[in-house]
């Protein structure tokens, strides 16, 4: 006896669900157990396919949760590292600012006192520091030091300096002429 299309569809659906044995499917559909076996084999139905899919979905869900957990742990570690880096950078910046401030105070002291300390040998390897009046080279060095420190700290803007160049402007064009040091 040939199975009807509806019986074949029911056999396939019930076999995939995996809740009934072949005998149970045969009773429910109204056919022989051998017809169920033949149909399952003919259409390549995997028994318990739905249960396996459900198990796979559960396994996938578990893996997704594990990945989310690992990602959150990684993000927390990354945030902690980022926070430590920011703290370290802030501490370094603070130390740099304190050092720069100390240097500026010392330079200011030299300028106001109009003196600098110089090591002087007294004799027999004994040395002491004496106040020496500032000279023009000392003022130049102090000015450069203040300027460089201010520029590096972002207090002063670094302005490019153009030396030995004459620029002439007309309404039509700009002419730039370099003047050599020998001229």
N, C-alpha and C positions, 0 to 999 in steps of 0.2 A: 504494500500500500504506500503510495507516494504521499509525502507530507505537503500540506498546504503552505503557502508563503507565510501566513500568519503564524503557523506552528514553528516553522524554521526560525523566524524572527524571535519568537518567545524562547525557543531552545537556546539560541545564541545569547540573548539578554540574561536568561537565568544562569547559564553556564558562566558568563562573565562575572555575575554577582558572586558566585561561589558559595552561596548559602545552602544549596540543595545538592544531593548526590545525583548521579545520572538516573537512578531509579525514581527519585523524588521529582526530577524534572519530567520524566516520562509520564508519571501519574498526573502531574499538574497540567501538562500539555495534551495528554490523551494519546500517547503513542508508545511504542516499545522502547525498552532501554537500549537495544541495539540501534534503533533509529536515532536516538539521542547521540550515542557514541559516533555513529557514522556522520551525522550532521556536524558535530564538533570537529571531527577530523577533516571533513570535506572543506569546511569554511575556515579552518586554521584558528579556531577559537581557543584562546588560552583561558583555562578554567581559573577562577579566582582572580581574574585580571583586575576587577574593580577593587578587590581587597588589596592587591599588590600596588595598584595606583594610589589607594588611600594611604598605605604604608609609606610609599615613596613621597607622597605629599607631606606626611607627618615628618619624615626624615628631612625633606627639603626645608620645612618650616623650622625644625630644630637647628639645621645648619645656618639658616638665615639669622636666627636669634643669636647663635654663637658668633657669627660674623659681626652682627651689630654690637654685641658685647665687646668683642676684640677691638672693633673700631672705636667704641666709646672709651675703652681703656687706653688705646693709642692716643686718642684726642686729649684725654686727661693728662697723659704723660707729656704729650706735645705742648699742651698749655702750661704745664708746670715748668718744662724746660724753657719755654718762651718767657714765662714770668721770671725765672732765675736769670735768663739772659738780660732781660730788661733791667732787673735789679742790679746785675753786675755792671751793665752799661751806665746806669744812673750813678752807681757808686764811683765808677771810673771818671765820669763827667764831673762829679762832685769833687773828687780828689784833684782833678785837673784844674777846676775853677779855684779851689783853695790854694793850690800851688801858684797859679797865675796871680791870684790876689796877693799872696805873700811876695812874689817877685815884684809886682807893681808897687807894693808898699816900700820894699827895699829900694827900688829905683827912685821913688818919690823922696825917700829919706836922703839918698845921695844928692839929688837935685837941690833940695831945700837946705841941706847942710853945706852944699857946695864943696863936699869932700868925699873921698873914697878911702877905703882901707888898703894899705899896701904892706906886704911883708918885708921887713927890714932885718938884716942880719946884724946882731949886736956884737957877736964875737963868740969864739969857741963853740960854734954850731948853734948858738942860742938865737932864736928869732922872735920878733914881736911885730905887732901890727901898729902902724902909725897912720894918722889922718893926713892925707895928701890933698891939696887943692885940685879940683877937677880941671882938666884941660879940655880944649876944644874937641879932641878925639873922643874923650869920655862922653861929652854931650852927644856927639854923633852916634856913638855906640848905644847910649841910653835911648836916644830917639828911635834908632832902628829896632832896638829890643821892644820898646813899647808898641811901635807900629806892627811888628811881626806878631807879637803876642796878641794884640788887639784884633788883628786880621784873622789869626788862627782861631780865636775864641768867638769870632763873629761879631765883635764889637765894631770894628772898622770894616768897610768894604774894600776889597782888593781892587784897586784902580790901576789899569795898565798905564805905564808911563811911556810916552813917546819922546825920544830924544833925537836931536840932530835931524829934524824933519821940518821943512817949511811947507805949508799948505796954502794955496791961493784958490779962491773960489770966484767963478764968474757965473753969469746966468746960464751959460751953455755947458760948461764942463768944470771939473775940478782937477787941478794939476798939483801933483805931489812931487817935490824935488828933494832928494836926500843930499845933505851937506856932509862932505867927508871931513874927518878931523884934521886932515892935513891942509885943507883949504883955508 
